[in-house]
C-alpha cells in the first residue's frame, strides 16, 4: 500500500486535493468542481491500472465472517472499522475496472440530470430557487431595502443602539425575501455601514451586526439553503430509514417507525422559522446591551417626529394592543368553542376506513424486539390491545359505498354540527376590522365616522352569516347576502387605507411584509408547495418594484394596485367556486364566477407585463434578469459538477468507506458531532452549494439513518454553516463585507466585530441542542 494507506484513503485524498486546488486556482467554482471530478478520476484510474492503489476488503467467504453473520449481525453493518480482526484480501480499487466504472458513471449522470435538472420530480422544487432568487434580487435592486432601512432607523434610532437594531430587523426582512447570504451582506453593507459610521457607531459593532444579519438568509425561510437542503434531506431520510428498518428485521420504515419516513421543504420551512427569529432576537439584544454598556460607541439618533400626530399612551394601548387582542382572541375563542370553523358538510359516496393500531403487530420476532426497543414496551402493549379489539370486531373496516339513506343521514348530522360562522368569512372580516382599528390608532385626530361605518359593516357581515347563511347556501347567494356588509366595510377600509398611507412606517413596511406573509403563509399553512409560493413572491416583488418606480417618476401606481386586487379576486373565486365548466351540469353562478376569474386572470397577466415594462423602461429589469440568470445557472452548474464528483467518490468505494467509518461509532451523537465539526471546517473553503451537493449526500445516509429528528438535523446543519460563514479568518460573509466596506474600516475591525456574534451563533446552536422543541414545535402544531 502506498504510504501505508488504503487505496480508498489515497483516492479520497486525491479527490479533495483536486477539488481544493481547483477552487484556489481562481477558476469559476461551478466549473472547477466538474474539472476536479474529471482530473481526480483520471489520476485514480491511472494509479489503479498501474497497480499502485490496493484496497483491503473483508473476505466474506471465511468462517469468521460466516460465524459473525450467524450470530445475528446484519451484513450491512460489518466493516473493518468495527471488526478489525476479520480476514481481508487486497484487491484493485475499481472492482470491475475503471472502464466499467466510467461507463456506469456516464449513464448515471445522464439519468440523474434528467431526473433532477430537466424532467424529473425534483425540477419543480428546484424551480423555487429561480423564483426566490428573482424575488430577492428584485427587492434589492428596486431600493425597497433602502426605504426599509431608512424607516426602521427612524423607529429604533432614538433607542440605545437603535440603528444597529434596525439593521438586524431589515436584515431579517431581506433574509426572508432574498434568502441569499452574499446579496444581503453586500446590500446591508452598502446601505447601512456609511450611515452607522457617520453617526459615530463603532466600526466593530457596525460591521459585526451587518455581517451577522446578512447570514440570516441561511436560516430564515424562504431560504434557498433550506430549499436545496430539503430536496436532498427528503430522499436521504427516506432511504436511510428504509435501510435502518431492514437492519432491524422489519419489512419497511413505516412498520418500524410507526409513521412514514417523509420530510418536505415546507416542513423544514416551518422548522426554521423559530430558530431564525431566535437568532435575530439574540443579535438585536446584544446590540442593545452593548449600547447600554458603551453608549459612546452606539449613540441614539435624534430624528424627526411622526409628522406632528400626537398619540397618547391610552390611545396606543387601546388601538394597537387592546383592539387586536380582542379581535384575534375573540376569533380564536370562537373557533375553540365551535362557533367559527369549516362549514363544509359534503358527504362522500364511500365510508371512511376504520383506524388501525398505532403500530403494526403482525411482524417477525426480530422486528418485534426492535420495535419494542424503539417505541417502548408500553406503546407496544397498547398496539397489541388495539389490534386485538380490531380483530374481535371483525378486523379493520374497509371503505364501502354508502346508501342514499346513509348519505342523507350523514348530511343531516354534518349540518347540525356545522359552525354558525364559516372560517373564510370570519377571518376575512376580522382582518378588515384590524385594518380599521389600526387606522384609528395611527391617526386619532382624523374624523372616525367612516371607520365606524366600516366596523358596522364588519358586525353586520358576521350577523348575516349567523342568521341568513347556512352550510348549504351556495357561494353565489352568499356573496349577494354579504354584498351590503362588504360595501360598508370597504367604504371604511378605503378611508383607513388613506390614513395608513400617511404613516411612513406602515407605508414602507406593509407591502414587503404582506408579500413575505403571503409567500410563507401559503407554505407554512400547507396551502401550496414552495414552487407556486415562490412564483407568487416573484410576481409580487416585480409589482412592488414597479410601484416604487412609478412613485419615483411621480406617476400613478393604480394599475399595479388594481393588478394586486385582480390576483386576490382570482384566488378567492378559485377557493370558493367550482370552476370546472366541463361538467355536465354547471350552475349559473359557477359560470359567472368562471368568467370573472378568467377576466381577473387576463387582467393580472396584463398588469404583470405592465410592471415588467415599467422596470424595463427604467433600466431595472435587465440587471435583475441578468443577475437572476447568473445565480441560478451557477446553482445548476454546481449541481451537475457536484454529481460528477460524487460519482467519482462512489465509483472507487469512497462514499461507502466514509459511511462505514462513521457507523463504527456506537453513539450517533458522536457521529453527528464529527459531521458538524467537518461541515464547520469545510465551510471555511466551500460555499453552501458545494457542501450541500458534495458532502451531505456522502454523510447524509448516516446522520439521517438514526433516531434523531430529520428536521432538527437539517436546521442544525444550516445554523452550523451559518456560523462557519461568520467565523474569522475565512468566513464568506466577512469577504463579502470587506469588498464593500470603506477604506477607514479595516479587516481587523471586521474580525473583532464579528467575534461576539460567532459566540452568539454558538450559543444559539447550544440552545437548539438542549431544546430541540424550538425546531419541532411549529411543524408539530401545524401538523405537517
N, C-alpha and C positions, 0 to 999 in steps of 0.2 A: 504493500500500500504506500502511496506517495505521502511522504512526511508523517507516516504513521496514522493518517486519517482515512476514514472510509471513503469510497468513491463518491457516495451521495453527498457527504460533507464537502468534499472538494468541489462537486458540481454546484452546490448551494453557494459556496464562496465565490465561484466564478460568476454566477448569475448576479449576485449582489454587487460585485466589483464592476461588472459591465454596466449595471443599472446606475450606480453612483457615478461612475466615470462618464456615462452619457449625460447625466444631469449636470455635473460640474463642468462639462465641456462648453456649456453655453448654448448648445443646440436646443431648439424648442422641445420642451419636455414631452409634449404629446407625441413627437416623432422619436425622441430619444428612447422612450420605453420600448417601442416596437423594434428599433435598431438594436437595443441591448438584448432583446429576445433572440434575434437572428444571430448576432455575433456570439452570444454565450452558447447557443445550441451548436454552432459550428465548432467552437473550441472544445466543448464537452464531447461531441461526436468524434472529433479527430483524436482526442486523448483516449477515448474508449476503443476506437478502432486500432490504435497503437498498443493496446493492452496495458496502458499506464493506470487507468482507473479500474479498480476492482471493488465490488460490493459484497460484504459478508451478510448473506441471508440465512435465516433459520432453516435448518434441514427438517422439513416436515415429514420425512419418511423414517425417522429414527424412533426407537422405542420410548425414549424420554419424552418426545413430543406427543406420541400417542397416549402415553400414561397421563400426561398433563391434561389432554382433552378428555380422557375417560374420567378424570376426577371432577369434571363439571365446568372447566374453564372454557369460555367461548373462544373459538379460533380467532375472531377479530380482535380480541384483547391481548393476544400473545405477541410479545415483542422482545427484542434483545435487551431493551432498557429495563423491562420488568422481570425478565427471566434471562439474565446474562449467562447462566450455566448451560443453556441449551446448545446442542451441537450446531455449528454453522458451516457453510461452504462458500468459497469465493467464486463469484460469477461476474459476467460483464454488467456494466451499468445499465445498458438497454437490454431488456430481457430477450427481445427478438431482433435486436439490431437497430441501429439508428435509422435505417431506411424505412422500416416498418413504423417506427415512432413518428418520423416526418410525415409519412403518408397519412397516418391516423390523425396527427395534429392538423394537417391542412383540411381534411374532411371535417374535423370537429369545429375548427374555427369558422368554416363556411356555414355550417349548420347553426352554430351559436350566434353568428352575426345575423343570420336570417331570423333567428328566434328573438334576439334581444334588440336589434337595431332596425331591421327592415320590416318584418311582417309578423313577429311573434306577439305573445300576450304582453310582454314587458314594454313594448313600444308605447302603449297607452300611458303607462306610468312615467316613462322617460320623456314623453311629450310635456308632462307637467314641468319638467326642468326648463324647457324652452319658454313656456308661458310665464313661469315665475321669474326667470331672468329678464324677459321683456317687461314684466310689471315693475321690477325693481329699477332697471335702467331708465325706464320712462319717468318714474317718480324722481329719480336722481337728476336727470337732465332737464326737468321741467321747473326747477327752482322751488319745488314744493318743500324739499328738505330745508332750504334756506328760510322759507316762511315759517316752518315749524320751529327751527332753532331761534329765530328772532322772537317769536311769540312766547315760547317757553322761557326764554331769558327774561321777558317782562313779567312772567308769572312767578318764577322762582328766584329771579335776580336779587330782590331785596333780602332774601334769606342768607345766612352764612353759608358760603359755598354754593349759593343758588345757581350760579352759572354752570358749575360742574354737575349739579343735579339735573339741570336742564339738558346737558349733553347726554347724560345717561338716559333720560326719558326719550329724547329724539333718537338716540342710538337704538333703543328698543323698538321705536316706531319703524326706523329704517330696516332693522333686522327682520321685523315681521313683514316688511314689504319687499325687501330685496333678497334676503337670505344668502347674500354673498359677502364674505368677510372683507375681501380686498376693496370692493366698491364702497362698503360702509366706512371703513377706516379712512380711505382716501377722501371721501366726501366730508366726513366729520373733521378731518384734519384741515382741509381747505376752508371750510366754513367757520369752524369754531376756534381753532388754535390761535389765529391772529386776534380774534376778539378777546379771548381769555388773557392773552399776553398784554394787550392794550389796557385791560382792566386790572393789571398788576397781579395776576394769578401766577403762582409758582410754576415754572416750566415743567417741573417734575409732576405736579398734580395734573396739570393740563394735558400733558402727553399720556400720562398713565390712564386717566379717565377716558380719553379718546380711543386709545388702543383697546382698552378692555371693553368699552361699549361697542366698538366695531365688531368684536368677535362674538357678540350675542347672536349674530346671524348664524352661527354654528348650531344654536340650540333652540332659539325661539321660532316656532312654526309661523309660516310655512318655509322651513329651512331646506335648502337644496341638499345639504348634508343628510338630513333625515329622509328626504325622498330617495336619494341614491342608496343610502344605507338600508332603508326599509325594503327596497326591492330585493336586496341580497339577503337581508335578515329573514324574510319570509321563507325563501327557498331553503336557506341553511337550517333554520329551526325545524322546518317540516322534515327534511331529510335526516337531520341528526336525531330527532326524536323517534323516527321510524327505526333507525339503527339501534337506538337505545332500547326500544321495545323488543326488537329481535334478540338482542343480547340478554334481555330479562326473561326470554322464553314466551313472550306474548306475540300474538299474530300481527298486531298493528298498534300504532301510537294511541289511537282512540280507546282501545281496550285497556291499555296500560295506564294512560294518564286519566282516563275518565272524561276527557274533553278533546276536541280537535286541536292538533298542533298547528295553529294558524296565528300569524301576526301580520298586520297590514300597515301600510304607510299611514292611513287615517288613525289607527290605534296609536302609532308612535307619535303622531302629532298631538294627540290627547295626552300622552305620557310626558311629552316635552314641555307642555305649557307651564306647569307649576315650577319645574326646575329653572326654566328661563326667567320667569318672573322673580324667583328667589334670588338668582344671581344679580339681576338688575337692582333689586332692593338692597342687596349687600353692597353693591358698588355705590349707590346713592347714599346709603348710611355711612360708609367710610368717608365719602366726600364731605358730608355734613359734619361728622365728628372731627375730621381734620381741620375744617374751617373754624370750629369752636375752639380747638386747641391752639391753632396758629392763624388767628384772624387776619394778620397782615399778609399771609400768603394766599388767601382766598376771600378777599373783601366782598361785602354785599354791594349791589349796584343800586344807584339812585336813578330810577326810571320814571317815565310819565305815569300818571294815574289812568284810570279806566275811562277817561273821556268825560269826567265830571259827574257821572252817575254815582249817587251815594246809595249803598246797600247796607242797611242796618243789620246787626247781628241776628235779630229776631226774624227779619225777612230772609236772610241767608239760611237760617236753620229751618224755617218753615218750607221754603220752596225748593231748596237744594238737598235737604235731608228728610224733612218730615213728609212732604208730598211723595217723593219717590219711594220711601219706605212703606208708606200707606198703600200706594198703588200696587207696587210689586209684591209686598207682603200679603195684601188682600187677594191678589191673583193666585199666589202660591197656596194660601189658606183655602180659597175656594176650590182649587184643584185637589187639595188633600181631602176636603170634605165631599168631593164628588159633584160639586155644582158646576165646575168647569172641566171639560175634557172632550175626548173624541166622541162625536155623535154618529160615527159610522155604525149602522145597525144592519149592514148587509149580511146575508146568510149564504154560506156556500152550499153547493149541491152535495157535498160529502161531509161526513162527520170527521172529527179530529182523531188522530191516532192517540191511544191512551199512553200515558207516561210509562217509561221503563225505569228500572232500578238505577240508582246513582252510579253503580259500577256494574260491569258485566261479570257475572259469576260463573258462567259456563266456560271455564278456562282450564288449562293444564295445571298440574300441581306446582310446577316451577313458576308459571305465571302467577298463580295464586300467592305463592310465597313472596314474589317480587312486588305484587300489588299491595299486600299487607305491609311489607317493609316501607313502601312509598306512602300509602294513604293512612296506615294505622289499622289496628285490629277493630276499633270501634266502627269506623266507616265501612269496613268490610262486612261486619256483622249486620249493620243497617242494610247494606245492599242485599245480603242473603235473605234478611227478613222481608224486604220489599219484593224480591224475586219470588219468595215462597207465597206471598199474598197474591201476586200476579198469577202465578201458576194455579193457585187454588180457585181463582176467579175465571180460569179458562185461558190464561195467557194474555199477552198484550193484544188489546182490541185494535185491529187494523181499521183503516179508514174505509167507510162504506157509503153507498148512495143513500141520501135521506129521502124519505117520502114527502109528499106535499104537505101532509098534516104536521110532520115533524118540522119542516121548514117554516110553516106558519106559526107553530108554537115557539120555535126559536126566535122568530122575528118579533113576536109579541113580547117575549122576555127581554130581548135586546132594547126594544122601545121603552119598556117600563123602567129599565135600569140606566137608560142613557142620561148623561148630564143635561141640565137645562140650558147651559150656555156652551156653544162649541169652542174648541180651543182656538181656532183661527180668528173668530170674531172677538173673543175675549182678549187675546194677545194684541190684535191689531188696535182695538180701541184703547187699551192700556198704554200702548206705545204712543198713540196720538195724544193721550192725556198727559203723558210725560213731556211731550214737546210743548204743550200749552202751559203746564206748570213751570217748566224751566224758563220759558219766555217771560212769565210773570216775575220770576226771581231775577232774571238778568236786567229787566227794565221796569223796576217797581213804580217809577214815576209816570209810565205810559198809561193811557186810557185802557182799563182792563175789561171793558164791556164786551168787546169782540172775543176776548179769551173766554169769558164766561159763557158766551153763546156757543163756542166750541166745546166747552166742558158739558154744557147742557145736551149737546148732540151726542157726546160720549154716553152720558147717562141714559138718554132716550134710546140709543142703539142697543145698549145692554138690556133695557126693559123690553124692547121689541123682540129681541132674541129669546127672552124668557117666556113671553106671553103669546107671541104670534108665530114664532118659527119652531117647528118640530123637527125631529130627526128625519122625517120623510119629506120635508119641504125641499123642493128642487133648488139647485143653485140659482137659476134664473129668478124664481119667485123670491128667494132670499135677498137677492140684490135689489129687487123692486121694493121689498118691505124695508130694507135698510137705506133706501135712497135718501129720504128726508134727514135721518140722523147723520148720514155721511156728508150731505151738503152742509148742514150746520157745523159739523166738526171740521170739515175742510175750510169753511169760511173763517173759523177761528185760527186754524193752523196756518192759513196764508198770512194772516196778520202776525202770528207767532214767528213764522219764518223771517218776516221783515225785521222784527225785534231782535231775533237771534243773530241775524246777519250784521247787526250793528256792533256786536261783541267780537273783538278781534280774535280772542282765543277760540271761540266756537267756530268762527268763520274759517279759520285756518286748520284747526284740529279736526273738526267734524267730518269733512269729506274723506280724508285718508283713513280716519278711524272707522267710518262706515264701510269703506272698501275692505279694510282688513277684517272687520267683524263679519262682513258678508262672505269673504273667502274662507276664513277659519270656521265660522259658524256652520257653513254648509258641509265642511269636512268633519268637524268635531261632533256635529249633531247627527252624523250618519246620513244626511240628505243625499250627498253625492260623493264620488271619489275625488282624489286630488286633481285629476286632469280637467274635468269640467270646471271645478272651482278655480283652478289656475287660469283657465280661459276667461272666466268672469273677471278675475283680478286684472288680467292683461287688458281686456276691453275697458274696464273701469279706470285703470291708470291712464290709458290713452285719452279717455274723455276728460279726466281731471286735468291732464296736461293741456288739452285743447282749451278747456275753460280758463285755465290760468293764462294761456297765451292770448286769448281773446280779451281778457281783462287788462292785460298789459297793453294791448293795442286799443283800449278804450272802446271795444266793440261789444255787442250784446252776446251773451252766452246762452240765450234762450233755447237755441237748437240743441245744445248739449243737455240742458236740463230736461227738455221735452223727450230726448232720446232715453234718458235715465228713467223717466216715468213710463215710457213705452216698454222698456225692458221689465219694469216692475209689473205692469199690467199683463204682459205676456206670461210672466211666471205665475201670477195669481190665477189667470184664466186656466193655464195648464194644470194647476193644482186642483182647482175646484170643478172643472168641467171635463167631460169625456169628449175629446177632440177626434176620436176615431170615426170619421164621417163615412168610412167604407162599410159601416154596419148596415144591416137590413132595415132597421127602424131607428132613425135618428130624430130625436125631438127638435122642435124649432129652436129652443133656447141653446142647444148644443151647436146648431148651425150658426146662430148669431154669434156665439162665443168663438167658434172656429174662424168666422170672417173677421171678427175684432182681433183675435190673436194673430191672424195672418197679416192684417194691416199693421198691427204693432210690430210684428217681426220685420216687415219690409221697411217700416219707418226707422226701426232701430238699426238695421243694416245701413240705411242711408245716413243716419246720424253718426255711426261709427266711421263710415267712409268720409263724411264731412270733417270729423275730428282729425282723421289722418291727413286730410287735405290741409287743414289749418296748421298742423305740425310740419307738414312738408313745405308749405309756403313760408313758414317761419324758420326753415332750415334746422328743425329739431328732429324730425322723423328720420332723416338719413343717418345721422350719427347713432340714433337709437337702434335702428335696424342693423347697422354695421357692427356695433358693439355686441348686440344680441347674437348675431351670426358668429362672431369671433368666439364668444364664450361657449356657446352651445356646440360649435364644431370642435372646440378644444375638448369638451367633455366627451363627445362621441369618439374622437380620435384616441383619447386616453383609454376609453373603454376597449377599443379594438386592440391597441398596443398592450394593455394590461392582460387581455385574454391571451395574446401570444405568449407573454412572459409566463403566465400561469401554466399554459400548456407545456412550456419547456420544463418548468419545475415538476409538473406531473409526469412527464414522459420518462424521466430517469428516476422517479420514485422520491423526489424531494418533498412533495406535499405529504405523502404517507409517512416519511421519515420524521418530519416535524410533528405530525399529529401523534405518532407513536411516542415521541419524546414527551409531549405534553400529557398524554394519557398515562404515562408511567408514574405520575404523582398520584398519591392516594387522595389528596384533598383537592376538590375542584376550586376551592377558594385560592389555594396556592397557584393553580393553573391560571386562574383569572388575573391574579396579581402579576404573574410573569408576563402575560399577554398585555396587560395595561402598561407595564413598565416598558416593554418593547415598543408598543404603539407611541408612548410618550417620547421615547428617544427617536423613533423614526419620524415623528412629527417635526423634528428639527430640520430634516433634509428632504422630506417628501410632503407634498401638498395633500389635502384630504382626499382628492380624487385618486391619487396613486395608492394611498393607504387603503381606501375602500375597495378598490378594484384589484389590488395585488395582494395585500396582506390579509384582509378579512376573509376572502374565500379559502385561504390556507388554514387559518386558526379557527374560523367560524364553526366547522363541524365539531370541534372540541368544546368551545365555550358555550355553544348553543345546544349541546347534547347532554347537559346535566340537569340539575334541579332548579337552577336559577331562572328567574322570570326573564323571558327574552326582551320584554320592554325595558326592564331595568338594565339589563346587559347593554342594550343598544344606546340608551341615554347615557350610561356611564362612559361608554366609548366616545360618544360625541363630546361630553364635557371634558374628558381626558384630552382629546385632541385640541379642544379649545384652550385648555391650559398649556399644552405644548406650544401652540402658536403664539402664546404670550410670553413664554419663558426666554429670558436672555441667555446667551447672546444670539441664538439662531431663530427666534420666533418670527414667523412670517409677518405677523401684524406689525412688528417693530420695523421691518424693512419697508413695508407699505407706508408707514407714518414717516419714516426717515426721508422717503422720497418726496414728500410734500411739505415737510417742516421748513420754516425759515432758517437762515444761517445762524441766527443767535441761539437756536435750540440745538444743542449738541447731542451726540449719541449717548453720552453719559447721562444727560438729563432724561432721555427716554428710558434708559436701562434702570436708573434709580427710581423713576416714577412708576414703572410697571411692576417692580418687585412686590409692593403691598398688594397689588391686585392678583399677582400669582398666588400669594398666600390666601387671598380670599377665594380664589378658584380651588385651591387645595382644601380649604375649609368647606367649600360647597360640595366637593367630592366626598369628604368625610360625612357631611350631613346626609347625602344621598346613600352612602354606605350604611350608616346607622339607622336611617329612617327611609327604607325603600318605598314606604307608602306615599312619599312625596311624588314618586313617579307613577305609582299604580292607582292612586285614589281617583283621579279623573276618569281613566278608562273603566274602572270598576263601577263608578257612579253612572256613567253614560251607558255602560252595558254592552260595549263592542269589543 
